[in-house]
């Protein structure tokens, strides 16, 4: 948006209209969608919690009511006069009171016999009296009920409590819930036994199974000892609950909710505590299921945005065709005008705001046609004058070129005698030493050099030929000086075919030997490097000879600077002056390559001299 409104940026009007329309429509759409998604998420989460509570609370009420009904049925059994008398009699003497036992059982059957989920009623007394009714199994006469956990628990409680689910280990081996009522005698407040009513577990489990929380939610329950009372996986029922979220349940609150991470899935946990049952009812719903509605809402928003965008494109096309087409026509005509087409005129734009522009453009085209004709006449006259001036300049350049060729030939003429003199001196020294074989070798090499020197000065040779010439020179010097010096070569193979003027590099090597290495008493080294960098060539000739003084270096650098700017003028002012070998070759490079050639000279006394020549040139090769 900031870039769109930046006046320094250039954008087409069509693009501005399109982006503006998109911002006007899509930004509110996304804001409304985002706010709707956030609000929907909060509301759906609250509704899920409320829905879960509305399921768990009725479930808790149903189960509490079920046990309360069975508990209320125990009261008439306890108040039975026959049972009140039997609990005071030792169990071993109950056989003497068959009438009382029959009356008590009849009373129990009248109360519980019609309830099909009852799996037995037990009366156990402190004096080892046992009376059972409504069981469909045979009691184990030797079973010791004193070892049962509910006996110990009943001795600590004065109110009925829920026990189980557990198996009837004393016979039948059925999975049951039990209501256990401790029997206390007043006013002595002594524990005299229990009445235990066993209820088939299916009676309770079916109430859990009848409720659902979402598509993948779960309902479970556990008691105050964290023993699982119900779980969808019935193999876990009766086990100790090992769920991480149990520690977050506050048993002092009637209900609550929180989020936990179960196996990497964020899950909502809603719970209801039952003070009567000492149970905690739990509902578990994955948050992903809660979010499904919000995701559906976002899909709707996305589809609305896509449809809106398509409508926007249709509107944009119509606006562009009706409003922007005349502008595009004007823009196209101006481009043709800028390319030199002065014949293109504009028709009526049929838009009032554009009429001044169209009229002004047509007047401009008409005026430009007039100016173009006038300019044509003026340019034609000027062109004739330029042709005459150019012909005069070409004549001057031709004269200058002939002058430079003559001077280049003069410089080569200076090089050949100079080198010949040095070579003959070497042969004379060998003759004095009567080394005939070396003299023969030197004469042969000299003939090769002379053959090279008499070639046409107007033709160029390859770098490899120039290097052979340098190698012959080195062989001649080694005949005389043997192993007092050596030469290192570092030549880019890609430059072997590079075209160069004859006798351009050998004089530099000769100068390094004669003025750097030969005066030195110790063995010397000449390093020759020729490298290619893109289309440039770099030539380095370096020796570790005696070097030159600072004054000599200063004078030579001054010569390089002067000859760089006045290559021809220098020759005109000193046609009769013979130059030294190094100055001669410097001037040759400047005459041939001009401003494309950079020459650098570095030297220190007793350390050596380094000459670097950098040529900006397109390297030529043989076809």
Steps between C-alpha positions, in 0.01 A plus 500: 500500500787733584664432165168553320460846654868595453502790248856417391391159369349457155198274451239473228157645573344161430720344764412767752127450441533123525707503821274762657188294427666191642598684818150649538332160468748241623632678811151534658424145390807365675443717809140386525607141437776516760272659758227250418745212533627629836147565633373169369792317660431656839126437477535145376744427781257636759215309339706182502576542870134574573389210285742265678379622837140453392585139417710423807263659752189297393718188488617566852141564611372179342765284665459674835122451480547133413716435805280713723199289402684181590625661820148600602394141446758384756333696780196265534738206512694657783186591689365144478439377856626150419831634368537724809476188715725280282798739499521457879519120468823318405494371144548140611165517690294642214389151409290498815289786365388382158180695520676830548745424213212414267314821593810713438566336161136540403520870587820536291341319206192720523718809483767398243369190333314685223809703400669302228847662532541392864763224517464429870444648846736404782459557874827452689520543877784552740408164659566317170140487398448473122171532320465522120199549280428552133823333382511272201812324621608287793687668783837362602431396862869527592552847351642748752326832447723665760770526232279704267603870465139617535482346852798704619368813330151461652648493849636852438183652353157571640332565163425270208766501230551373146746218453630366172484413228647170619452127452285295744791292622282326756290332226368555151805707401285773343615859438284719727463834670399478867320723748640428844311619811689473830281375791549706811306441824393808693559643749813286559612584144648159438560349160294186465542415129399607148226465245648468151283527186675385176386667175605368162762733346307518170227697680755780556715455190206538262439847638858599414467340158179687426676839490734635231721809488564584137620248245823401673442609861523266798317469834663336800482503879723412794455498878677690774778240501559561126364157421336494157124454539420521129703529180407436133776239506345263755831322552613807697200495738614428853862603431670797660469808276841599357384802297720811520205737523362348825728721708336810347151402624394696807284267713393795716312653205172367370616532138772644280683480169855530363710412195760223493728350238425133446737319265577823320131600464364800691190382684223665705425330835169577677423341840216473758567390858234295684515542876244222553679243284853625563543473125637740239323497163727606212423605141790520250473673159792560255539872425526415132139386507401829664687688227331319215214746500743793495692340214176462308432869565844592365432294188179695448689828544763381254237405243330837546837669446561303181154585366554865596833500320339359186230769514775756550680378188181536297446853635862586435477377140195714432653807666828444317330466162264794544726742686860397444486409130506867388794556731678198353435642150654833600796320656551290185484809279756682715735200478470505120567873509809437711625243249479759219159428350343848456207376291294344782207712622232431763126474453246646744544319836129546591615589852471869589805495729721363221395745224767765586770233489384364163477850345841600635654179367361553148630861496840375619518243219417764241765736637759221513440419133584860413807504724617166363510628144691813607738289707557265208623786284729625778643157576562425133706817469692421820559144381671626187732713712580203727586284199751756384647529852521119533686469169754754622546311829548169316777653296668623819463157669646327194804728515534436875475120449777508240712701740445243780584208269822674397593564863419138598729376224772734624467357852528140373802603299662618826419171674655264244851656489500531877420133547742396223781690669431324831494158333826560309663607826398168650645309202826702527534401864453134407763531226752636749432191712530277185172322571435403138190286558333783690603743228337274240186482711500878553542571128209264421275669754607843371396396149160406637470841664604682184245299300234605751614865485476539122133401486247761381441763765140552397379151591421369848621169642357265762614516861651152467734628225610792715563259789717282272702812414545571875604137554769531230632814669517316835684205339760742357555657840530162669778402257705782648376514855407132539305449826542847648129572447171321438158596358154413640211490253133549596309525171123461455459236228191679370730787388737300278306612191464862617620739229777740601748722313845359441780572754259623771608273790858388420651848559343508849657161589830612347493818708429297818801277427754763391418770756369286785645146502836528318650767732404287800770274639254241632274271290191685381134427417271643231126435542277538190121494551234557230136457616157560350217664700181503290609706198800660677861380497753553779876464428751490788880480463674494836866444597691486828798689362671818615189717449525871450541810712202709607607776260520258209157358592357852527637596158370185336152541654499862380581377151208253518260775612617738228503249215151380602349840422739600216603185308515664156607846616799344676607338180460825307712692748781242512518324170879488506535393866571130559308367798618242755361145460235528773388848392483381143266212584288724727444738214417212263227375736357852528503550123324168433247485784469865608269562797415127520850431630607554866872458588620480861866481605615403852864467604723499807879503507657156554149341495394508137259658253141416404331628181122449474316567173118483504328510158126550466444318175280237334737209465541390140561137397578321179197367313 
